[in-house]
Amino acid sequence: MNAEKQTVLVVDDAPENIDILVGTLKEKYTVKAAINGEMAIRIAKAKPPDIILLDIVMPEMDGYEVCRQLKADYITRHIPIVFVTAKIEVEDELKGLELGAVDYITKPISPPIVLARVRTHLALHDQN
């Protein structure tokens, strides 16, 4: 298969979490990583990824604010965002979905679940 791999942007301030997600996704996707919200927004605007896996709890700019800014920008608002977070309260999940995220995965992640959700959201996005 010669088709170009779809791109996943992983955003997390913890290098070990980025390593786990990159390891989970790299065989099927091109994976880019950002260690903070500002970097994530820069990367997303420069060359929009096909999907973003976004941590919520980060210093300076949290994932909710990153999501807010990406959804407010014409260039990036179409990108599906999946929150990947240790925040497990229903209110946290609801807030993320209300801001425009398409899904919410809790940490510690399960690699098969992450792959399945990414595949599903990319397929759904491609249909739109």
PyMOL commands that set and color helices and strands:
alter all, ss='L'
color gray80, all
select helices_A, chain A and resi 15-25+37-46+63-72+90-98+111-127
alter helices_A, ss='H'
color red, helices_A
select strands_A, chain A and resi 7-11+30-34+51-54+81-85+103-106
alter strands_A, ss='S'
color yellow, strands_A
deselect
rebuild
show_as cartoon
